[in-house]
Amino acid sequence: MKTLKCICLLFIGFAFIMGCSGNYGNFKRQSRSESKVTKQQLIDNWADYDIRLIYRMGHQPPRLIVIIFDMKNDDKKITVERESSKVNDQAMWSEIVKENTASDGEFTLVWGNYGPYYSTGVQEIWGPDNQIYGYIIYQEYAVVLNTVKLVDENTVRLSGRAPRAVGGR
């Protein structure tokens, strides 16, 4: 009898977990070599995407920490929990690329002397329907990418947060 109860509880727990996890997608991290190629493709083909920018406030000027690329040629949409700015034209995009391209030609969101500690990553944004929604370029360790949550059948909402301080007294 105890075995039957245990099996029933495990089944109910498994069904609950599977039911709760159905509304979430995920971020798929790319390796450094894949990331470099993808960044260049996104930069070159910027007009194929609706591009949103997220800045870290509290700095003068505010610092760009996330660029979201939402594909235009599909019916899927990406929204974000935080305030973001939209890239409106080629002049604006060219300025962003110019400001964030290092002397070696690498596109990076690393500012000032943080270079040795931070790097720029690329992740794919996948919905719970196992379809790609877009891409995100972000400054690693300046933002923690939390969730990709399904809002409706064609929209996901991204959430993230600033990292927690480590150490101290």
C-alpha positions in Angstrom: 0.0 0.0 0.0 2.8 2.4 0.8 4.4 1.7 -2.5 1.2 2.5 -4.3 0.9 5.8 -2.4 4.4 6.7 -3.2 3.9 6.0 -6.9 0.7 8.0 -7.0 2.4 11.0 -5.3 5.4 10.8 -7.7 3.0 10.7 -10.7 1.0 13.7 -9.4 4.3 15.6 -8.7 5.6 14.9 -12.2 2.3 15.9 -13.8 2.3 19.2 -11.8 5.9 20.0 -12.8 5.3 19.3 -16.4 2.1 21.4 -16.4 3.9 24.3 -14.8 6.8 24.2 -17.1 4.7 24.4 -20.3 4.7 28.2 -20.5 8.4 28.8 -20.5 11.0 28.8 -23.2 14.7 29.2 -22.7 17.9 30.9 -23.7 20.5 28.8 -25.6 24.0 30.1 -25.1 26.4 30.1 -28.0 30.1 29.3 -27.8 32.6 32.1 -28.3 33.3 31.1 -32.0 29.5 30.8 -32.8 28.9 34.0 -30.9 31.4 36.0 -33.0 29.8 34.8 -36.3 26.3 35.4 -35.0 27.1 38.9 -33.8 28.4 39.9 -37.2 25.4 38.4 -39.0 23.0 40.3 -36.7 24.9 43.5 -37.2 25.0 43.1 -41.0 21.4 42.0 -41.3 20.0 44.5 -38.7 17.1 45.5 -41.0 15.6 42.0 -40.8 14.9 42.5 -37.0 13.0 44.7 -34.7 15.8 45.8 -32.3 15.3 46.8 -28.7 18.0 48.3 -26.5 18.3 48.0 -22.7 20.5 50.4 -20.8 21.9 50.3 -17.3 21.0 53.5 -15.6 23.0 55.2 -12.9 25.9 56.0 -15.2 26.5 59.1 -17.3 25.8 58.3 -20.1 23.7 55.2 -19.4 25.5 52.0 -20.5 24.1 49.6 -23.1 23.9 46.1 -21.6 21.4 44.2 -23.8 20.4 44.2 -27.5 17.3 42.1 -28.4 16.8 41.0 -32.0 13.2 40.1 -32.8 12.7 38.6 -36.3 10.5 40.7 -38.5 9.5 38.0 -41.0 7.5 35.9 -38.6 4.4 36.3 -36.5 6.3 36.0 -33.2 6.9 38.9 -30.9 9.4 39.4 -28.0 8.5 41.8 -25.2 10.6 42.8 -22.1 9.8 43.6 -18.5 12.2 46.5 -18.4 12.0 49.8 -20.2 13.7 49.6 -23.6 14.4 51.8 -26.6 13.7 50.8 -30.2 16.2 51.2 -33.0 14.4 53.4 -35.5 16.7 53.8 -38.5 20.1 53.0 -40.0 21.8 56.1 -38.6 20.9 55.2 -35.0 22.0 51.6 -35.6 25.3 52.7 -37.2 26.0 54.9 -34.2 25.4 52.0 -31.8 27.7 49.7 -33.8 30.4 52.4 -34.0 30.3 53.1 -30.2 30.5 49.4 -29.3 33.2 48.2 -31.8 36.6 47.7 -30.3 39.9 48.6 -32.0 40.3 45.0 -33.2 36.9 45.1 -34.9 35.1 43.0 -32.3 31.6 44.1 -31.4 31.4 44.3 -27.6 29.2 45.8 -24.9 32.1 46.0 -22.5 32.8 49.5 -21.2 36.0 51.2 -20.0 38.4 49.1 -17.9 35.9 46.3 -17.3 37.2 44.4 -20.3 39.2 41.8 -18.5 36.3 40.9 -16.3 33.3 41.0 -18.7 32.6 39.8 -22.2 29.8 40.0 -24.7 27.6 37.0 -25.1 25.0 35.9 -27.6 22.0 33.6 -26.8 19.2 32.4 -28.9 15.7 33.0 -27.6 13.5 29.8 -27.8 9.8 29.7 -27.0 8.0 26.8 -25.2 6.9 25.6 -28.7 10.5 24.8 -29.4 10.7 27.6 -32.1 13.3 30.3 -32.2 12.0 33.8 -31.5 15.2 35.8 -31.9 18.6 36.6 -30.4 20.0 38.6 -27.5 23.5 40.2 -27.3 24.3 41.1 -23.7 27.1 42.0 -21.4 27.9 39.0 -19.4 27.9 39.5 -15.6 26.1 42.9 -16.0 22.7 41.2 -16.5 21.3 37.8 -15.5 18.8 36.4 -18.0 16.0 34.8 -16.1 13.1 33.6 -18.1 11.4 33.4 -21.4 7.7 33.3 -20.6 4.8 32.7 -23.0 2.3 35.6 -23.0 0.1 34.4 -25.8 0.5 31.9 -28.6 2.9 34.2 -30.6 4.5 36.4 -27.8 7.2 35.7 -25.2 8.3 38.1 -22.4 11.9 38.2 -21.4 12.9 38.9 -17.8 16.3 39.6 -16.3 17.9 41.3 -13.4 21.1 42.9 -12.3 23.5 40.4 -10.7 23.7 40.2 -7.0 26.9 41.4 -5.3 29.2 38.6 -4.2 31.5 38.9 -1.2 31.7 41.9 1.0 31.2 42.1 4.7 
